[in-house]
């Protein structure tokens, strides 16, 4: 499970790499040549490389999302929930942090060191694991206070102010972060 959590954190920083590559106009052909992989030189527009740089983190996040049911199970009952508050706005500066860090990195070695340092530090600190791509997959972020503990819950539920809610199937990423693995459509069918 620790390897999964490390991958979970590392994947969250893939947008940083994408932004760096796009900012420095590095194409896939240039990456392959730098790695010593000679390929047939196809003169594709740079925008194709840039699209691929964005699609790869989205695809990897989606594939990782399919493993959520294998996380350690947990639940939060309605009677234990004291407060639910939106956390999406709190993570907006984190998203901009990815952008600005990606834009300010000057060379490949700095990118590698920064990526590794951020991944290791966030993994060891077990801080909230924010990946903006989860928004594209339909997840919303909420702080849930239950039994005097405040945790981050990522869910596809759209929780309104004052609405009573219960999380019956959560996957535990770490002590402070949970992902709702129950599909919202199941609730509406009951």
Secondary structure by P-SEA (a helix, b strand, c coil): caaaaaaaaaaaaaaaaaaaaaaacccaaaaaaaaccccccccccaaaaaaaaaaaaaaaaaaaaaaccccbbbbbccccccccccccccaaaaaaaaaaaaaacccaaaaaaaaaaaaaaaaaaccccccccccccbbbbbbcccccbbbbbbccccccccbbbbbcbbbbccccbbbbcccaaaaaac
